[in-house]
C-alpha cells in the first residue's frame, strides 16, 4: 500500500513519487551505480525523510537541489 501525501488538501503523492524517481535517476547517473542501489541509499537518507514530510516543502525543490542535499548529507558522514 502506498502512503498518500497531502498538502493543503491536495493529493501530491504522484508529484513526490515522480520527484523520487528523478532524484534517484540523477544520483545513479552521477555515481554510475545501479538505480536500485541508489534508491536503497536514498531511502536511508535524512533527505528522503524530509521529502516525505510535506510540511518541509522539500518536494517543491528541484530534483537537482535534492540531489545536492543528498550528497551534502553523505559527505558529512
C-alpha positions as CSV (number, residue, x, y, z in Angstrom):
1,X,0.0,0.0,0.0
2,X,1.3,3.4,-0.9
3,X,1.3,6.3,1.6
4,X,-0.7,9.3,0.5
5,X,0.9,12.7,0.7
6,X,-1.5,15.5,1.2
7,X,-0.6,19.2,1.3
8,X,-3.2,21.8,2.0
9,X,-5.9,19.4,1.0
10,X,-4.3,18.4,-2.3
11,X,-3.0,14.9,-3.0
12,X,0.6,15.3,-4.1
13,X,1.5,11.6,-3.9
14,X,2.3,11.4,-7.7
15,X,4.4,14.5,-7.5
16,X,6.5,13.1,-4.7
17,X,6.8,9.7,-6.4
18,X,7.9,11.3,-9.7
19,X,10.4,13.5,-7.8
20,X,11.9,10.5,-6.0
21,X,12.4,8.7,-9.4
22,X,14.0,11.8,-10.9
23,X,16.3,12.3,-7.9
24,X,17.4,8.7,-7.8
25,X,18.0,8.7,-11.6
26,X,20.3,11.7,-11.2
27,X,22.1,10.0,-8.3
28,X,22.5,6.9,-10.4
29,X,23.9,8.8,-13.4
30,X,26.3,10.8,-11.2
31,X,27.6,7.8,-9.3
32,X,27.4,5.2,-12.1
33,X,25.7,2.9,-9.6
34,X,22.6,0.8,-10.5
35,X,19.3,2.6,-9.9
36,X,18.1,0.0,-7.3
37,X,21.3,0.5,-5.2
38,X,20.9,4.3,-5.4
39,X,17.2,4.0,-4.4
40,X,18.1,2.0,-1.3
41,X,20.8,4.6,-0.4
42,X,18.3,7.4,-0.9
43,X,15.7,5.7,1.2
44,X,18.2,5.6,4.1
45,X,18.9,9.3,4.0
46,X,17.6,12.2,6.0
47,X,16.9,14.0,2.8
48,X,14.4,11.3,1.9
49,X,12.9,11.6,5.3
50,X,12.4,15.3,4.8
51,X,10.9,14.8,1.4
52,X,8.2,12.6,2.9
53,X,7.2,15.4,5.4
54,X,5.1,17.6,3.2
55,X,5.4,20.5,5.6
56,X,9.1,20.6,4.9
57,X,8.3,21.7,1.4
58,X,11.3,19.7,0.2
59,X,9.1,18.2,-2.5
60,X,8.8,21.8,-4.0
61,X,12.5,21.9,-4.6
62,X,14.2,20.9,-7.9
63,X,15.5,17.3,-8.2
64,X,19.0,18.8,-8.6
65,X,18.7,20.7,-5.3
66,X,17.6,17.5,-3.6
67,X,20.5,15.6,-5.1
68,X,22.9,18.2,-3.9
69,X,21.4,17.9,-0.4
70,X,21.8,14.2,-0.5
71,X,25.5,14.4,-1.4
72,X,26.0,17.1,1.2
73,X,24.5,14.7,3.8
74,X,26.7,11.8,2.6
75,X,29.8,14.0,2.8
76,X,29.1,14.7,6.5
77,X,29.1,11.0,7.4
